[in-house]
Amino acid sequence: MKIVVIGTRGIPDIQGGVETHCQELYPRLAQLGCDITIVTRTPYVPKEKRKKSYGNISLKHIYAPKKKSIEAIVHTFLAILYARFTGADIVHIHAIGPALLTPFARMLGLKTVLTHHGPDYDRQKWGAMAKIVLRLGEAAGARFANEVIVISKVIARILEDKYRRKNTHLIYNGVPIPELDLSTDYLDELEITKEKYVIAVGRFVEEKGFHDLIKAWQKIDTPPYQLVLVGDADHETIYSQKLKQAANRTGIVLTGFIKGKKLSQIFSHAKLFVMPSYHEGLPIALLEAMSYNRPVLVSNIPANLEVPLEKSDFYPIGNNTELAHSLKSKLAHKEHPDYRDLLQKRYNWDLVAEVTMGVYKELLQQQSCTDQSSN
């Protein structure tokens, strides 16, 4: 079974939820017997780091212009042509931007699976025209993809209400269960102390709400605690520049984009994880924090509310006063949550891979039956 994966910037260790999703899922699908090729976008994979494979999956590096308005659509067009040329059994498209070309893939005779990671047209970073294109992409994917996977019940309801697409497959994101990193050398480098800092993780874009977190942080008397922002912008913008300037003025620690041991160490010793997002599909960063059994504080958007947390773990989105109050309360109390049983049962990448494999097999079986009937 040959699967070509489109819609991710690439792997390994490239910033983004879709990228993390693909990095975790596809090696597991390869172990189940799939021949996987992930198509990467060249601006995110420097020439010196371009490899032909990552573990047991193949990588194909295809040109994309590094301009957010046309990057995804140009790359998707070229990637679909590559999938057709190489005889893919299934094209798996991720996200609704690339989904705009689902009809093109079907026109070329390719069987398509779409994973809808969230209504990206709700993101503040997009202008009016881009939001129209994203809505068209969602409509094209919902109507023309052979199979549609959604990562939350919220997204399933959107597709049913707007497009009458009722036969979606609900497959949550997963998270590996890590070993805690007891070392502190990276903390020492950042000049922060274990259990004396709060972290937030994500891209520096408006919908992540880091500006709210900074304002709320300024409202409370924080010593001896520090705030650490983990991440960066894919495309530097006025917003990301102002965010960094505000963080520097306030003494907030900026790590940049980190993965691997550094990120593990940051999670392992954090007092609290905060996610002030205005928009999420099903946030992998939240699941990662839970995998380290860190106390969490998240906005009460529908995607976050779908994760079974305590009432005190939520605050009303956009309310900086309530966010400051919740921060102060969380820092004043000792919490020792244990999420691992929940994560193993509900957000397990091995289970995600098995169920996704079932979607692939069902699609190919349906196509085989259709071909036999036509004969």
VENHUGI-V307850 format. One record per helix or strand of 2 or more residues. SS is the DSSP state (~ for helix, > for strand). FROM is the first residue (numbers start at 1). LEN is the number of residues. If there is no record, write none. Layout:
SS;FROM;LEN, SS;FROM;LEN
This chain:
>;2;5, ~;17;15, >;35;7, ~;42;3, ~;47;3, >;53;2, >;57;6, ~;71;15, >;90;5, ~;98;10, >;111;6, ~;120;3, ~;128;17, >;147;4, ~;153;11, >;169;2, ~;185;6, >;197;5, ~;206;3, ~;210;10, >;226;5, ~;238;13, >;253;4, ~;260;9, >;272;4, ~;284;8, >;296;4, ~;302;4, ~;311;3, >;314;2, ~;320;13, ~;340;7, ~;349;26
